[in-house]
Amino acid sequence: MPSCKNIILIGFMGVGKGSVAREVIKHSEYIAIDTDDIIESMENRSIKKIFAESDEDYFRELEKKVAMWLENSVKNTLISTGGGFYKQKNLKKIGVVVLLDSPFDKILKRINSHPNASRKLKKRPLFSDLKKAEELYNERLPEYMSLADVVIDVSDKSAVDCAKELLIKVKKHA
Ligand code: S3P
C-alpha cells in the first residue's frame, strides 16, 4: 500500500473516473468505492430519480453526508466521486485529490464511442442539455484544477495507462 491515505478521484461527468478506478484496483491493493453508488444504495433509487423526484439540493445534502462519513470512517480506499462532489468543504481532508482531466469535446467523444452512449447520457441529469453541460464544464474546470494534488490528463490514453500514471504520481506525492 503506497500510503494510508485515501485517493479521491474528481473530474467532470463522463471523464472516465469509474473506468480508471477499475484499472487502479487491478494494479494495486486498493479497494474502490463510488459516492454515487453509495447514495443510490442509501436511497434505493437512481441518481436520475433522486434529481427528478426530489431535487439537486437534496442530492447535494446526501453528498455532504457521504463526505463526512468518508472523512471519519474510510481509509486506504480509492474513492470515485460524482462530478459535483468536489464542492464538499472537507474534500482535502478525505485524501489525496486526483483530477482526471480532459477537454470537453474529448469527453463527449468518449461517451459517444460507448455502445450504451445514450443510456450513459440519460442517467446523468446535468448532461441532458449539451450546451449547459459545456458551460458547467467551463465553470468547474478552474475549481477542479485548484483543488487537485495530482492531475492526470486522460485524453487519448487508455484507462490502464491512466491508472498506472495515477499510482506513480500518488506515490511521489505521498
Ligand atoms: C454530477 C455528476 C454525476 C452525478 C450527478 C451529478 C455532477 O456523477 O453525481 O448526476 O454534478 O457533475 P458522474 O460524474 O459519475 O457522472
Boltz pocket constraint, residues with backbone or C-beta under 6 A from the ligand:
constraints:
  - pocket:
      binder: B
      contacts: [[A, 11], [A, 12], [A, 13], [A, 14], [A, 36], [A, 47], [A, 81], [A, 82], [A, 83], [A, 84], [A, 85], [A, 123], [A, 124], [A, 125], [A, 126]]
      max_distance: 6.0
